[in-house]
């Protein structure tokens, strides 16, 4: 995929080409499971805007701007489970299958990765 000055030069070079041909020639193409081609127009236009000096916030953490913020609080679910959302596990780089020991304190619950040293004992 072309970016920056290379992208601008290619778009200028192709001049009157169709939008689909521009996207394809600049490399913004992926392939579906059935082998058919998918043109990534949004990624192409974002790269084109960035190349022209307009940043729409694609470099912010998570690639997004605005939206919901983490509250760092949770509630007990109707079935008694305590939910820790995907955003929190992503921040800690936790993967499915990671195991923890549950440590109950007077007013807190700590999750300690199995095999790790517990600093607060």
N, C-alpha and C positions, 0 to 999 in steps of 0.2 A: 504494500500500500504506500502510495506516495504521500508525503506531507511537506509542509513548508514551501520553500521556493521551488522545489521539484514539482509539487502539485500545481502551483500557479503556472509554471512554465508549460506543463503538459496540457492544462486546460486552455491556455493561450494558443498552443500549437494546434490543438484539435479544432479550435474555432467554432465552426458551424455544426459540429457533430451533435447527434441527439443526446439527451440526458443519459439514457441508458448506456450509450457507447462511451460517454465520458466516465461514468462510474466504473464501467468494466475496464477501460483502458488505464485507469488510475489504480486498479487493483482492489477495489472495494466490492469483492465478490466472495461469496461462500457457497458451499454446496450442501444441499439437503440430503437426508438419508437415502432418498430415492435417486440421487445422482443429479437432480435438476439444479439449475443455477439460481442463486438468490442474490440480488443486487442490494447492497447496503447503502441506500440513499442517505439515511440520517447520518451515518458515520462519515460519509463523503462530504456532506454539507457542513458538518461540524469541523472537519479537518480544513475545509476551504475557508470557513470563517476564521479559524485559528491562524491559517496562513496569511490572511489579510489583516491580522492584528486584533481580531475581536474574540475575546475569551468568554465563553458562556458558563464558566465555572466548572469545566470538566476536570480540572486539576485539584478540586477540593477533595477532602477525605471521602472515600466511598464513591467518588465521581458524581456527586449530586450537590445541589445547593438548596438550602431550605429544607422543607419537609418536617417530619416529626423529629423531636429531640428525645434522647434517652432520659428517662425520669429517675433512674437508679432506685426505683421502688417497685414492688410487686405485691400481689394479693394471693392468698390461698384460694385455689380453684374450688368449685363446688364439690369435687370428688376428693378433696384433701391434698391434692398435689400442689407443689410449689413450682411455679413456672419461671424459668430463666430464659429469656428470649435469645433469638439468633444473633442479634446485634451485640449482645454481651459476650456470647461465646466466640464470636468472630474477633472481637477486640482482644480476647485472651488467646487467640489462635487455637481454640479447642476443636478437636475432631471427634466424629462419631466413634464411640468405643473407648474414649478416654475415661479412666476410672478415678474416683475420689473417695476419700474417707470423710465422713460427716462428723465434724467436731461441734458439740453443743456447748456453748458458753452460757453465762448467766442471762445475757440479753442479746446473744448473737448466734448465728450459725456460720461455721466456716467450712469450706470445702478444701481439703488438702489433697493434692495429687498423690496417688498411691506410690510409695517408694521415695517420696520427697521428704526432706527434713522439715519438721514443724518448728518454726522459730519461736513460737509463743508458749511453749510448754514449761 
